Amino acid sequence: MGLQLRSRFHLSASEWRFAAISFATKVALFWLSELVICELDHDRVICDVVGKGFIPCLFTFAVMDLLVIPLIRRLHNG
């Protein structure tokens, strides 16, 4: 049971590459929205999300990219 669970969450090299690119893109978009969009127009909806903080968003990005998305892709590809 434990070995199956561990192998389910073990990422291949291509999955690590996808996760790293996806994570870096999300972080870059987060900073772009914070530094550019919210500085110009504070009334935008994205500014409320960005204003809640970087660490919660970083944690969410990591969980999605390292755990959830690879599992969904594996289930979808069969």
Rosetta blueprint (number, residue, H / E / L):
1 M L
2 G H
3 L H
4 Q H
5 L H
6 R H
7 S H
8 R H
9 F L
10 H L
11 L L
12 S L
13 A H
14 S H
15 E H
16 W H
17 R H
18 F H
19 A H
20 A H
21 I H
22 S H
23 F H
24 A H
25 T H
26 K H
27 V H
28 A H
29 L H
30 F H
31 W H
32 L H
33 S H
34 E H
35 L H
36 V H
37 I H
38 C H
39 E H
40 L H
41 D L
42 H L
43 D L
44 R L
45 V H
46 I H
47 C H
48 D H
49 V H
50 V H
51 G H
52 K L
53 G L
54 F H
55 I H
56 P H
57 C H
58 L H
59 F H
60 T H
61 F H
62 A H
63 V H
64 M H
65 D H
66 L H
67 L H
68 V H
69 I H
70 P H
71 L H
72 I H
73 R H
74 R H
75 L H
76 H H
77 N H
78 G L
